[in-house]
C-alpha cells in the first residue's frame, strides 16, 4: 500500500552540491516516486507541486500528475484550492484540476482558511488588504493597511497604526488598539498581531509582546522581544536575545536559553544553544515539551517533524530522521534551499 504522505528527497546529480533531482519516499525511507523532478514541495491534501523543465505541475501520492507541468509557479492546496502566481506576478486561485477559480488580478493571495483567503492590492505603503471567498467575491473589502489570514474564527487587521481582529463577517471582534510600531531608543520597528492558536494570540503591548484571549484582554502580560502562536500548549518567546517556551497559563515551561528555537511539532521542538561564529555553525537538536533533550544536537540544519519524520542536514549529508534521531533515508549533501 502506498504511504499516504510521501516525503520529498533531494538526490545529488554527479559531484556538484547544487545539482539534484527530487523524488519521494514513504515513512520507512523506501523510494515511492523516483527522483526525476527538478524541484518538489511537500504534500498537502494529498498533492505536491513538482517542476520539470521550468514549469510546475502537481502530482498525487502515487506520483501521477493531477495537473500537468504547465504552471509558472509552485502552489499548495488548502481547502481544495491553491493560490498561484502567474508569469506577470499577479495572483489567482486554481482548483485541483488546474482550472482557474479566481482570475489572477491580485498582488498576493494567501491560502484559504475557513472559506476565506487574504488578498492584497498595491505595494508597500499603498498596499491594502481584504478577503475573498471561494467564489471570488470580495466579501471583506480591501481597506486594511495590514492583515493576516483567519485562525480560530478571527483575523488580525491593521487600521492606521493599530491592530485589531475581525470575524468572518468583517465585524470587529476586538477593536483596533494594539500598536503597530515599536519605538526603541535606537530604532523604530513594525510590530505585528499574531494568529489565534489555542485561544491565545501574541500582540505588542507597548513595552513588549504578550498574549491576549479572544476578548482582547491580556492573559499573559509579558515583555518579550518576540512571541509566536501556541502549538501543543507551548508558545515560543524571545527574551534578552534568547528563546524559550511558555504554556497557556503563562508559566515558563522551557527556560529562555536558546539562540535559536522553532515551534513544537509532534511534541518536539528544534533548538540551538550555542552562538554561531564566523568559523563555527553550532548544531541543532530537539527537546520535548518539558525541555528535555530527546535528539542530541548534531544537525547543522533541520526542519520540523511532520508525520513522524524530519528533514535534517549534517556537514556532508541530508536525510530524514525519526523521533529517535535515527536516519531512515540519507544522501550526499546538496543545497536544496527551503522545503516548500
Beta strands, then each sheet from edge to edge (+ up, - down):
strand 1: 7-12
strand 2: 20-25
strand 3: 31-37
strand 4: 39-40
strand 5: 47-52
strand 6: 55-60
strand 7: 65-71
strand 8: 77-78
strand 9: 81-85
strand 10: 91-94
strand 11: 100-106
strand 12: 108-113
strand 13: 116-121
strand 14: 128-133
strand 15: 140-144
strand 16: 146-147
strand 17: 155-159
strand 18: 162-166
strand 19: 172-179
strand 20: 181-183
strand 21: 188-190
strand 22: 201-204
strand 23: 209-212
strand 24: 218-224
strand 25: 226-230
strand 26: 235-239
strand 27: 242-246
strand 28: 252-258
strand 29: 260-261
strand 30: 269-272
strand 31: 284-287
strand 32: 293-299
strand 33: 301-302
strand 34: 310-313
strand 35: 317-321
strand 36: 327-332
sheet 1: 1+ 2- 3+
sheet 2: 4+ 5- 6+ 7-
sheet 3: 8+ 9- 10+ 11-
sheet 4: 12+ 13- 14+ 15-
sheet 5: 16+ 17- 18+ 19-
sheet 6: 20+ 21-
sheet 7: 22+ 23- 24+
sheet 8: 25+ 26- 27+ 28-
sheet 9: 29+ 30- 31+ 32-
sheet 10: 33+ 34- 35+ 36-
end
